[in-house]
Amino acid sequence: MVTQNINESLLYKMLNNDDITKRELKKIGKRLRELRIKKGYTNYELFAFDNEIARAQYGRYENGSDLKMSSLIKVLLALNISLEDFFNEEFTFKH
């Protein structure tokens, strides 16, 4: 019985962390979309094409798909924004 309670607790924490991760990825996607539009690109496909980023993959980034740090850096270079500015004080991760 104790083992079952521990396993249920661990499963709950894992699911909760997964929800947090998804929420934070959505925030990153939303921020990418805002910055792209601010740069003058109303169409994500044109932005991706102009910056030699796979269009379908970039669209997934803006929709909150997981992305490698190297991919994020490539996108931020195309947007001409630093990691520090991307993750500014307004952009905070919450547990």
C-alpha positions as CSV (number, residue, x, y, z in Angstrom):
1,M,0.0,0.0,0.0
2,V,2.8,2.4,0.8
3,T,4.5,1.6,-2.5
4,Q,1.3,2.3,-4.3
5,N,0.9,5.7,-2.7
6,I,4.6,6.6,-3.5
7,N,4.1,5.6,-7.1
8,E,0.8,7.6,-7.4
9,S,2.6,10.6,-5.9
10,L,5.5,10.3,-8.3
11,L,3.1,9.9,-11.2
12,Y,1.2,13.0,-10.2
13,K,4.5,15.0,-9.9
14,M,5.6,13.8,-13.4
15,L,2.3,14.7,-14.9
16,N,2.3,18.1,-13.2
17,N,5.9,18.8,-14.4
18,D,4.9,17.8,-18.0
19,D,2.0,20.3,-17.8
20,I,4.4,23.0,-16.6
21,T,6.8,22.2,-19.5
22,K,4.0,22.4,-22.0
23,R,2.8,25.7,-20.5
24,E,6.3,27.2,-20.7
25,L,6.8,26.0,-24.3
26,K,3.6,27.7,-25.2
27,K,4.9,30.9,-23.7
28,I,8.1,30.6,-25.7
29,G,6.1,30.1,-28.9
30,K,3.9,33.1,-28.1
31,R,7.0,35.3,-27.5
32,L,8.5,34.1,-30.8
33,R,5.3,35.0,-32.7
34,E,5.1,38.4,-31.1
35,L,8.8,39.2,-32.0
36,R,8.3,37.9,-35.6
37,I,5.3,40.2,-36.0
38,K,7.1,43.1,-34.4
39,K,9.9,42.5,-37.0
40,G,7.3,43.0,-39.8
41,Y,6.5,39.4,-40.7
42,T,2.8,38.8,-40.5
43,N,3.3,35.3,-42.1
44,Y,5.5,32.8,-40.2
45,E,6.2,30.9,-43.4
46,L,7.8,33.9,-45.1
47,F,9.9,34.6,-42.0
48,A,11.1,31.0,-41.9
49,F,11.8,31.0,-45.6
50,D,13.7,34.3,-45.5
51,N,15.8,33.0,-42.6
52,E,16.5,29.5,-43.9
53,I,14.5,27.8,-41.2
54,A,12.3,24.9,-42.1
55,R,8.8,26.4,-42.4
56,A,6.8,23.6,-40.9
57,Q,9.2,23.3,-38.0
58,Y,9.2,27.0,-37.2
59,G,5.4,26.9,-37.2
60,R,5.6,24.1,-34.6
61,Y,7.9,26.3,-32.5
62,E,5.4,29.1,-32.4
63,N,2.7,26.6,-31.5
64,G,4.6,25.4,-28.4
65,S,6.5,22.4,-29.7
66,D,9.7,21.5,-28.0
67,L,12.9,22.8,-29.6
68,K,16.6,22.5,-29.1
69,M,18.6,25.3,-27.6
70,S,20.5,25.6,-30.9
71,S,17.3,26.0,-32.8
72,L,16.1,28.7,-30.4
73,I,19.5,30.5,-30.9
74,K,19.1,30.3,-34.7
75,V,15.7,31.8,-34.5
76,L,16.8,34.6,-32.1
77,L,19.7,35.5,-34.4
78,A,17.2,35.8,-37.2
79,L,15.0,38.1,-35.0
80,N,18.2,40.0,-34.0
81,I,17.5,39.5,-30.3
82,S,19.8,38.1,-27.5
83,L,18.9,35.3,-25.2
84,E,18.9,37.9,-22.3
85,D,16.4,40.1,-24.1
86,F,14.2,37.2,-25.1
87,F,14.1,35.9,-21.5
88,N,13.6,39.4,-20.0
89,E,12.2,40.2,-16.6
90,E,8.6,39.8,-17.9
91,F,9.3,36.3,-19.0
92,T,9.5,34.2,-15.9
93,F,9.1,30.5,-15.4
94,K,6.7,29.5,-12.6
95,H,6.3,26.2,-10.9
